[in-house]
Structure formats: structure tokens, C-alpha cells
Amino acid sequence: MIWEDECYLLSKRKFRENANIINIFTQKKGKLDGIVYGGTSRKVRNYLQISNKLFVSHTSKNDNKIGYFKTELIKPISPLYFNDKERTSALISICSLLNVLLPDSQPNKKIYESFEKLINSINLENWIFLYIFFEINLIKDLGYDTNLGEHLNKIRVEKDYLKIKIDGYIYEIPNYLIQKKIPERFTNLLIRKSLYFSRQVMLNKFFIPNNLLFPKSRVILENYFN
């Protein structure tokens, strides 16, 4: 089976002496893994960085066996933020979440386009709120809608947060998430509460029921706003 596609690198691990097994999120094929021979060489290692955009050529004998990738760099992403701990953590975090939560070999154009939009916007000043809204939309695209908009009439001007019971769980939710708009003023507390809310929803609906390990990189990102 032979095909070509563009993708983003979600994870990699060493395989034998001179190869890597990589997990990628492709535009047409969804999330897949495959072997990159020569992946530990200096030339290839330098661009096999989490979140980088790649072009891959895939070859496999059949659908039941792991395939092989030939890779080329389309666009470096992670090197742009090596000196920015928060943004680097966010890139690793979202790639880790997608690597765990996306089903294998199932294309999802909507999530791919949303992810690419986030990647291209992470240099903006309000990037963390774009990240938070990406997580909220990801939860919905994976099949669980929190229906926050139904609680608009409960918002009170004097309070920044609203306690809402969703499927048996009580969450404290920042008003701007219910209003679906980026706040004009923000603090680390507001960001932290927003990240905590989306983390709790993901834990309750995806990770805990399926006995999945929540990515440490996502917790690290949240801790930057303590």
C-alpha cells in the first residue's frame, strides 16, 4: 500500500539502532504510525521534532502491518519556540492529547484544520485562549458537547465564573467560555481555571473511563499559570 500526504509529527520513539517509530496526524488518513529508517541520523533527527509539518511517503505490504515512512520537512514549528517554555509546552501538550485521543486511521478534516489553525496562530499575543478554545472544540469534535451556550442567561456581571452541573459533575467555568469570546482582560488565575475546566472534562469523559494516562505535558502547561 503506497500513499503520500502532509502531516504533523505527534510523537516519536527510537526503534532499533538507526530508526524511529513516529506517530503523525495526516490530512487525509488521520493518525497513523510508521517506521522511519535513518531517523536517528543528524539530518533527519534535526527536523523530526514534535509539531513540525512534514511530507511523508508511506509504504506497507498490507494494512495489518506497520508501514514505512520517507519524510521531508515542509515547515519547522517547534524550533521557533525553543526559547519560549509556555508555547513549547503547549505544542507538546496538544500533540500528546491528539496522539492519545484520536482514533487510528480515521481521517478528521475538521480537527486537522482546527489544529493547523492553532499551530499557525500560536505566535499571537492571545495564543493561550486560542489553545483553550481548541481544547473545548476538540472535546466536542470527539463526541462530547458540554453545551455551555445553554447557560448564557445565568451569567452575572459581578462574577467572573459560573458553577454548572454537567452530567453529574460540577464545574466552575469562566464566563468567557460560555460566551464563546476571548476576554478583554485576563489573569493567570483566569487562564488556570480555564485549563483546569477543560482538563477535568477530558479526564471525566475520555481518560478515566478508558483507563488512559493523561499527558504530563498538559499538566506542565497548566502549572506555568500558577
DOVEXSE-891171 format. One record per residue (C-alpha): x, y, z; residue number from 1. Coordinates in nm, 3 decimals, m for minus. Example, Ala and Ser with C-alpha at 12.3 -4.5 7.8 and 13.67 -1.06 7.14 Angstrom:
REM DOVEXSE-891171
<atom><px>1.230</px><py>m0.450</py><pz>0.780</pz><num>1</num></atom>
<atom><px>1.367</px><py>m0.106</py><pz>0.714</pz><num>2</num></atom>
END
This chain:
REM DOVEXSE-891171
<atom><px>0.000</px><py>0.000</py><pz>0.000</pz><num>1</num></atom>
<atom><px>0.154</px><py>0.329</py><pz>m0.114</pz><num>2</num></atom>
<atom><px>0.035</px><py>0.683</py><pz>m0.048</pz><num>3</num></atom>
<atom><px>0.164</px><py>1.036</py><pz>0.018</pz><num>4</num></atom>
<atom><px>0.031</px><py>1.311</py><pz>0.242</pz><num>5</num></atom>
<atom><px>0.121</px><py>1.611</py><pz>0.454</pz><num>6</num></atom>
<atom><px>0.113</px><py>1.573</py><pz>0.830</pz><num>7</num></atom>
<atom><px>0.222</px><py>1.695</py><pz>1.170</pz><num>8</num></atom>
<atom><px>0.452</px><py>1.493</py><pz>1.393</pz><num>9</num></atom>
<atom><px>0.276</px><py>1.396</py><pz>1.718</pz><num>10</num></atom>
<atom><px>0.537</px><py>1.171</py><pz>1.879</pz><num>11</num></atom>
<atom><px>0.848</px><py>0.965</py><pz>1.811</pz><num>12</num></atom>
<atom><px>1.044</px><py>0.691</py><pz>1.981</pz><num>13</num></atom>
<atom><px>1.365</px><py>0.511</py><pz>1.897</pz><num>14</num></atom>
<atom><px>1.336</px><py>0.179</py><pz>1.711</pz><num>15</num></atom>
<atom><px>1.641</px><py>m0.041</py><pz>1.688</pz><num>16</num></atom>
<atom><px>1.976</px><py>0.125</py><pz>1.624</pz><num>17</num></atom>
<atom><px>1.910</px><py>0.375</py><pz>1.346</pz><num>18</num></atom>
<atom><px>1.533</px><py>0.411</py><pz>1.316</pz><num>19</num></atom>
<atom><px>1.236</px><py>0.581</py><pz>1.479</pz><num>20</num></atom>
<atom><px>0.871</px><py>0.490</py><pz>1.509</pz><num>21</num></atom>
<atom><px>0.673</px><py>0.809</py><pz>1.459</pz><num>22</num></atom>
<atom><px>0.308</px><py>0.895</py><pz>1.512</pz><num>23</num></atom>
<atom><px>0.168</px><py>1.151</py><pz>1.271</pz><num>24</num></atom>
<atom><px>m0.161</px><py>1.331</py><pz>1.211</pz><num>25</num></atom>
<atom><px>m0.223</px><py>1.341</py><pz>0.837</pz><num>26</num></atom>
<atom><px>m0.468</px><py>1.547</py><pz>0.639</pz><num>27</num></atom>
<atom><px>m0.625</px><py>1.254</py><pz>0.450</pz><num>28</num></atom>
<atom><px>m0.552</px><py>0.943</py><pz>0.656</pz><num>29</num></atom>
<atom><px>m0.586</px><py>1.064</py><pz>1.014</pz><num>30</num></atom>
<atom><px>m0.349</px><py>0.944</py><pz>1.287</pz><num>31</num></atom>
<atom><px>m0.101</px><py>0.672</py><pz>1.195</pz><num>32</num></atom>
<atom><px>0.233</px><py>0.532</py><pz>1.300</pz><num>33</num></atom>
<atom><px>0.522</px><py>0.403</py><pz>1.095</pz><num>34</num></atom>
<atom><px>0.895</px><py>0.338</py><pz>1.086</pz><num>35</num></atom>
<atom><px>1.147</px><py>0.594</py><pz>0.965</pz><num>36</num></atom>
<atom><px>1.478</px><py>0.427</py><pz>0.881</pz><num>37</num></atom>
<atom><px>1.767</px><py>0.664</py><pz>0.931</pz><num>38</num></atom>
<atom><px>1.553</px><py>0.861</py><pz>1.175</pz><num>39</num></atom>
<atom><px>1.840</px><py>0.890</py><pz>1.423</pz><num>40</num></atom>
<atom><px>2.079</px><py>1.043</py><pz>1.169</pz><num>41</num></atom>
<atom><px>2.169</px><py>1.407</py><pz>1.224</pz><num>42</num></atom>
<atom><px>1.991</px><py>1.527</py><pz>0.910</pz><num>43</num></atom>
<atom><px>1.659</px><py>1.358</py><pz>0.984</pz><num>44</num></atom>
<atom><px>1.677</px><py>1.392</py><pz>1.362</pz><num>45</num></atom>
<atom><px>1.704</px><py>1.769</py><pz>1.332</pz><num>46</num></atom>
<atom><px>1.359</px><py>1.801</py><pz>1.173</pz><num>47</num></atom>
<atom><px>1.179</px><py>1.510</py><pz>1.340</pz><num>48</num></atom>
<atom><px>1.063</px><py>1.746</py><pz>1.612</pz><num>49</num></atom>
<atom><px>0.718</px><py>1.735</py><pz>1.774</pz><num>50</num></atom>
<atom><px>0.464</px><py>1.958</py><pz>1.590</pz><num>51</num></atom>
<atom><px>0.678</px><py>2.007</py><pz>1.277</pz><num>52</num></atom>
<atom><px>0.491</px><py>1.983</py><pz>0.948</pz><num>53</num></atom>
<atom><px>0.615</px><py>1.702</py><pz>0.724</pz><num>54</num></atom>
<atom><px>0.555</px><py>1.544</py><pz>0.389</pz><num>55</num></atom>
<atom><px>0.550</px><py>1.164</py><pz>0.410</pz><num>56</num></atom>
<atom><px>0.560</px><py>0.883</py><pz>0.157</pz><num>57</num></atom>
<atom><px>0.414</px><py>0.566</py><pz>0.306</pz><num>58</num></atom>
<atom><px>0.479</px><py>0.206</py><pz>0.202</pz><num>59</num></atom>
<atom><px>0.344</px><py>m0.114</py><pz>0.357</pz><num>60</num></atom>
<atom><px>0.284</px><py>m0.472</py><pz>0.248</pz><num>61</num></atom>
<atom><px>m0.071</px><py>m0.477</py><pz>0.387</pz><num>62</num></atom>
<atom><px>m0.300</px><py>m0.288</py><pz>0.625</pz><num>63</num></atom>
<atom><px>m0.224</px><py>m0.522</py><pz>0.916</pz><num>64</num></atom>
<atom><px>0.148</px><py>m0.446</py><pz>0.932</pz><num>65</num></atom>
<atom><px>0.325</px><py>m0.128</py><pz>1.035</pz><num>66</num></atom>
<atom><px>0.438</px><py>0.073</py><pz>0.736</pz><num>67</num></atom>
<atom><px>0.748</px><py>0.269</py><pz>0.647</pz><num>68</num></atom>
<atom><px>0.778</px><py>0.645</py><pz>0.601</pz><num>69</num></atom>
<atom><px>1.009</px><py>0.856</py><pz>0.394</pz><num>70</num></atom>
<atom><px>0.991</px><py>1.207</py><pz>0.536</pz><num>71</num></atom>
<atom><px>1.065</px><py>1.562</py><pz>0.426</pz><num>72</num></atom>
<atom><px>1.030</px><py>1.882</py><pz>0.621</pz><num>73</num></atom>
<atom><px>0.758</px><py>2.120</py><pz>0.498</pz><num>74</num></atom>
<atom><px>0.760</px><py>2.373</py><pz>0.781</pz><num>75</num></atom>
<atom><px>0.952</px><py>2.389</py><pz>1.109</pz><num>76</num></atom>
<atom><px>0.727</px><py>2.474</py><pz>1.400</pz><num>77</num></atom>
<atom><px>0.891</px><py>2.370</py><pz>1.727</pz><num>78</num></atom>
<atom><px>1.232</px><py>2.538</py><pz>1.663</pz><num>79</num></atom>
<atom><px>1.058</px><py>2.876</py><pz>1.651</pz><num>80</num></atom>
<atom><px>0.970</px><py>2.843</py><pz>2.020</pz><num>81</num></atom>
<atom><px>1.270</px><py>2.665</py><pz>2.173</pz><num>82</num></atom>
<atom><px>1.325</px><py>2.971</py><pz>2.397</pz><num>83</num></atom>
<atom><px>0.957</px><py>3.000</py><pz>2.492</pz><num>84</num></atom>
<atom><px>0.872</px><py>2.745</py><pz>2.759</pz><num>85</num></atom>
<atom><px>0.497</px><py>2.815</py><pz>2.761</pz><num>86</num></atom>
<atom><px>0.448</px><py>2.785</py><pz>2.386</pz><num>87</num></atom>
<atom><px>0.678</px><py>2.483</py><pz>2.362</pz><num>88</num></atom>
<atom><px>0.480</px><py>2.316</py><pz>2.639</pz><num>89</num></atom>
<atom><px>0.153</px><py>2.397</py><pz>2.457</pz><num>90</num></atom>
<atom><px>0.279</px><py>2.241</py><pz>2.132</pz><num>91</num></atom>
<atom><px>0.391</px><py>1.924</py><pz>2.308</pz><num>92</num></atom>
<atom><px>0.068</px><py>1.917</py><pz>2.509</pz><num>93</num></atom>
<atom><px>m0.171</px><py>1.937</py><pz>2.215</pz><num>94</num></atom>
<atom><px>0.029</px><py>1.685</py><pz>2.013</pz><num>95</num></atom>
<atom><px>0.022</px><py>1.446</py><pz>2.311</pz><num>96</num></atom>
<atom><px>m0.354</px><py>1.489</py><pz>2.354</pz><num>97</num></atom>
<atom><px>m0.419</px><py>1.420</py><pz>1.986</pz><num>98</num></atom>
<atom><px>m0.187</px><py>1.121</py><pz>1.993</pz><num>99</num></atom>
<atom><px>m0.389</px><py>0.966</py><pz>2.277</pz><num>100</num></atom>
<atom><px>m0.743</px><py>1.072</py><pz>2.185</pz><num>101</num></atom>
<atom><px>m0.757</px><py>1.043</py><pz>1.806</pz><num>102</num></atom>
<atom><px>m0.861</px><py>0.702</py><pz>1.670</pz><num>103</num></atom>
<atom><px>m0.613</px><py>0.534</py><pz>1.438</pz><num>104</num></atom>
<atom><px>m0.652</px><py>0.560</py><pz>1.062</pz><num>105</num></atom>
<atom><px>m0.970</px><py>0.767</py><pz>1.075</pz><num>106</num></atom>
<atom><px>m0.947</px><py>1.098</py><pz>0.889</pz><num>107</num></atom>
<atom><px>m1.090</px><py>1.400</py><pz>1.063</pz><num>108</num></atom>
<atom><px>m1.058</px><py>1.703</py><pz>0.839</pz><num>109</num></atom>
<atom><px>m1.228</px><py>1.935</py><pz>1.089</pz><num>110</num></atom>
<atom><px>m0.986</px><py>1.857</py><pz>1.372</pz><num>111</num></atom>
<atom><px>m0.691</px><py>1.870</py><pz>1.132</pz><num>112</num></atom>
<atom><px>m0.787</px><py>2.215</py><pz>1.007</pz><num>113</num></atom>
<atom><px>m0.851</px><py>2.342</py><pz>1.362</pz><num>114</num></atom>
<atom><px>m0.516</px><py>2.205</py><pz>1.474</pz><num>115</num></atom>
<atom><px>m0.336</px><py>2.367</py><pz>1.182</pz><num>116</num></atom>
<atom><px>m0.508</px><py>2.698</py><pz>1.254</pz><num>117</num></atom>
<atom><px>m0.391</px><py>2.681</py><pz>1.615</pz><num>118</num></atom>
<atom><px>m0.035</px><py>2.596</py><pz>1.508</pz><num>119</num></atom>
<atom><px>m0.031</px><py>2.897</py><pz>1.276</pz><num>120</num></atom>
<atom><px>m0.170</px><py>3.126</py><pz>1.548</pz><num>121</num></atom>
<atom><px>0.045</px><py>3.026</py><pz>1.843</pz><num>122</num></atom>
<atom><px>0.274</px><py>3.325</py><pz>1.783</pz><num>123</num></atom>
<atom><px>m0.012</px><py>3.567</py><pz>1.858</pz><num>124</num></atom>
<atom><px>m0.041</px><py>3.751</py><pz>2.188</pz><num>125</num></atom>
<atom><px>m0.371</px><py>3.581</py><pz>2.280</pz><num>126</num></atom>
<atom><px>m0.245</px><py>3.233</py><pz>2.184</pz><num>127</num></atom>
<atom><px>m0.331</px><py>3.070</py><pz>2.517</pz><num>128</num></atom>
<atom><px>m0.702</px><py>3.149</py><pz>2.470</pz><num>129</num></atom>
<atom><px>m0.690</px><py>3.009</py><pz>2.117</pz><num>130</num></atom>
<atom><px>m0.537</px><py>2.698</py><pz>2.272</pz><num>131</num></atom>
<atom><px>m0.812</px><py>2.676</py><pz>2.535</pz><num>132</num></atom>
<atom><px>m1.088</px><py>2.713</py><pz>2.275</pz><num>133</num></atom>
<atom><px>m0.917</px><py>2.446</py><pz>2.065</pz><num>134</num></atom>
<atom><px>m0.942</px><py>2.204</py><pz>2.357</pz><num>135</num></atom>
<atom><px>m1.309</px><py>2.286</py><pz>2.412</pz><num>136</num></atom>
<atom><px>m1.384</px><py>2.232</py><pz>2.042</pz><num>137</num></atom>
<atom><px>m1.174</px><py>1.914</py><pz>2.038</pz><num>138</num></atom>
<atom><px>m1.388</px><py>1.771</py><pz>2.317</pz><num>139</num></atom>
<atom><px>m1.697</px><py>1.843</py><pz>2.107</pz><num>140</num></atom>
<atom><px>m1.545</px><py>1.705</py><pz>1.785</pz><num>141</num></atom>
<atom><px>m1.459</px><py>1.383</py><pz>1.968</pz><num>142</num></atom>
<atom><px>m1.825</px><py>1.335</py><pz>2.051</pz><num>143</num></atom>
<atom><px>m1.898</px><py>1.516</py><pz>2.377</pz><num>144</num></atom>
<atom><px>m2.070</px><py>1.855</py><pz>2.373</pz><num>145</num></atom>
<atom><px>m2.064</px><py>2.048</py><pz>2.701</pz><num>146</num></atom>
<atom><px>m2.343</px><py>2.278</py><pz>2.567</pz><num>147</num></atom>
<atom><px>m2.203</px><py>2.578</py><pz>2.751</pz><num>148</num></atom>
<atom><px>m2.411</px><py>2.820</py><pz>2.543</pz><num>149</num></atom>
<atom><px>m2.726</px><py>2.697</py><pz>2.716</pz><num>150</num></atom>
<atom><px>m2.617</px><py>2.876</py><pz>3.034</pz><num>151</num></atom>
<atom><px>m2.575</px><py>3.228</py><pz>2.892</pz><num>152</num></atom>
<atom><px>m2.875</px><py>3.362</py><pz>3.086</pz><num>153</num></atom>
<atom><px>m2.718</px><py>3.253</py><pz>3.417</pz><num>154</num></atom>
<atom><px>m2.414</px><py>3.479</py><pz>3.384</pz><num>155</num></atom>
<atom><px>m2.392</px><py>3.761</py><pz>3.637</pz><num>156</num></atom>
<atom><px>m2.188</px><py>4.076</py><pz>3.570</pz><num>157</num></atom>
<atom><px>m2.042</px><py>4.083</py><pz>3.920</pz><num>158</num></atom>
<atom><px>m1.897</px><py>3.733</py><pz>3.890</pz><num>159</num></atom>
<atom><px>m1.629</px><py>3.603</py><pz>3.651</pz><num>160</num></atom>
<atom><px>m1.720</px><py>3.237</py><pz>3.692</pz><num>161</num></atom>
<atom><px>m2.029</px><py>3.021</py><pz>3.688</pz><num>162</num></atom>
<atom><px>m2.078</px><py>2.687</py><pz>3.861</pz><num>163</num></atom>
<atom><px>m2.259</px><py>2.443</py><pz>3.633</pz><num>164</num></atom>
<atom><px>m2.352</px><py>2.079</py><pz>3.675</pz><num>165</num></atom>
<atom><px>m2.281</px><py>1.878</py><pz>3.360</pz><num>166</num></atom>
<atom><px>m2.359</px><py>1.505</py><pz>3.355</pz><num>167</num></atom>
<atom><px>m2.327</px><py>1.476</py><pz>3.730</pz><num>168</num></atom>
<atom><px>m2.007</px><py>1.678</py><pz>3.762</pz><num>169</num></atom>
<atom><px>m1.994</px><py>2.034</py><pz>3.897</pz><num>170</num></atom>
<atom><px>m1.754</px><py>2.266</py><pz>3.714</pz><num>171</num></atom>
<atom><px>m1.653</px><py>2.625</py><pz>3.780</pz><num>172</num></atom>
<atom><px>m1.646</px><py>2.778</py><pz>3.431</pz><num>173</num></atom>
<atom><px>m1.513</px><py>3.122</py><pz>3.330</pz><num>174</num></atom>
<atom><px>m1.788</px><py>3.334</py><pz>3.174</pz><num>175</num></atom>
<atom><px>m1.598</px><py>3.397</py><pz>2.852</pz><num>176</num></atom>
<atom><px>m1.606</px><py>3.025</py><pz>2.768</pz><num>177</num></atom>
<atom><px>m1.983</px><py>3.031</py><pz>2.794</pz><num>178</num></atom>
<atom><px>m1.998</px><py>3.349</py><pz>2.585</pz><num>179</num></atom>
<atom><px>m1.750</px><py>3.198</py><pz>2.335</pz><num>180</num></atom>
<atom><px>m1.535</px><py>3.507</py><pz>2.307</pz><num>181</num></atom>
<atom><px>m1.183</px><py>3.593</py><pz>2.413</pz><num>182</num></atom>
<atom><px>m1.183</px><py>3.816</py><pz>2.724</pz><num>183</num></atom>
<atom><px>m1.052</px><py>4.173</py><pz>2.705</pz><num>184</num></atom>
<atom><px>m0.880</px><py>4.143</py><pz>3.039</pz><num>185</num></atom>
<atom><px>m0.722</px><py>3.829</py><pz>3.172</pz><num>186</num></atom>
<atom><px>m0.510</px><py>3.699</py><pz>3.457</pz><num>187</num></atom>
<atom><px>m0.313</px><py>3.383</py><pz>3.527</pz><num>188</num></atom>
<atom><px>m0.598</px><py>3.277</py><pz>3.756</pz><num>189</num></atom>
<atom><px>m0.849</px><py>3.301</py><pz>3.470</pz><num>190</num></atom>
<atom><px>m0.622</px><py>3.103</py><pz>3.238</pz><num>191</num></atom>
<atom><px>m0.554</px><py>2.840</py><pz>3.502</pz><num>192</num></atom>
<atom><px>m0.924</px><py>2.793</py><pz>3.580</pz><num>193</num></atom>
<atom><px>m0.998</px><py>2.761</py><pz>3.207</pz><num>194</num></atom>
<atom><px>m0.730</px><py>2.496</py><pz>3.158</pz><num>195</num></atom>
<atom><px>m0.846</px><py>2.318</py><pz>3.473</pz><num>196</num></atom>
<atom><px>m1.203</px><py>2.304</py><pz>3.343</pz><num>197</num></atom>
<atom><px>m1.112</px><py>2.153</py><pz>3.007</pz><num>198</num></atom>
<atom><px>m0.873</px><py>1.910</py><pz>3.176</pz><num>199</num></atom>
<atom><px>m1.144</px><py>1.789</py><pz>3.413</pz><num>200</num></atom>
<atom><px>m1.389</px><py>1.736</py><pz>3.127</pz><num>201</num></atom>
<atom><px>m1.131</px><py>1.538</py><pz>2.930</pz><num>202</num></atom>
<atom><px>m1.046</px><py>1.330</py><pz>3.236</pz><num>203</num></atom>
<atom><px>m1.410</px><py>1.256</py><pz>3.318</pz><num>204</num></atom>
<atom><px>m1.521</px><py>1.178</py><pz>2.964</pz><num>205</num></atom>
<atom><px>m1.220</px><py>1.025</py><pz>2.791</pz><num>206</num></atom>
<atom><px>m0.922</px><py>0.942</py><pz>3.008</pz><num>207</num></atom>
<atom><px>m1.067</px><py>0.791</py><pz>3.327</pz><num>208</num></atom>
<atom><px>m1.342</px><py>0.578</py><pz>3.159</pz><num>209</num></atom>
<atom><px>m1.087</px><py>0.435</py><pz>2.913</pz><num>210</num></atom>
<atom><px>m0.806</px><py>0.398</py><pz>3.167</pz><num>211</num></atom>
<atom><px>m0.582</px><py>0.634</py><pz>2.968</pz><num>212</num></atom>
<atom><px>m0.284</px><py>0.821</py><pz>3.109</pz><num>213</num></atom>
<atom><px>m0.325</px><py>1.197</py><pz>3.098</pz><num>214</num></atom>
<atom><px>m0.025</px><py>1.369</py><pz>2.930</pz><num>215</num></atom>
<atom><px>0.225</px><py>1.516</py><pz>3.175</pz><num>216</num></atom>
<atom><px>0.299</px><py>1.794</py><pz>2.925</pz><num>217</num></atom>
<atom><px>m0.059</px><py>1.919</py><pz>2.962</pz><num>218</num></atom>
<atom><px>m0.022</px><py>1.943</py><pz>3.339</pz><num>219</num></atom>
<atom><px>0.309</px><py>2.127</py><pz>3.296</pz><num>220</num></atom>
<atom><px>0.139</px><py>2.380</py><pz>3.069</pz><num>221</num></atom>
<atom><px>m0.125</px><py>2.445</py><pz>3.333</pz><num>222</num></atom>
<atom><px>0.139</px><py>2.491</py><pz>3.602</pz><num>223</num></atom>
<atom><px>0.300</px><py>2.777</py><pz>3.410</pz><num>224</num></atom>
<atom><px>m0.003</px><py>2.989</py><pz>3.503</pz><num>225</num></atom>
<atom><px>0.010</px><py>2.932</py><pz>3.878</pz><num>226</num></atom>
END
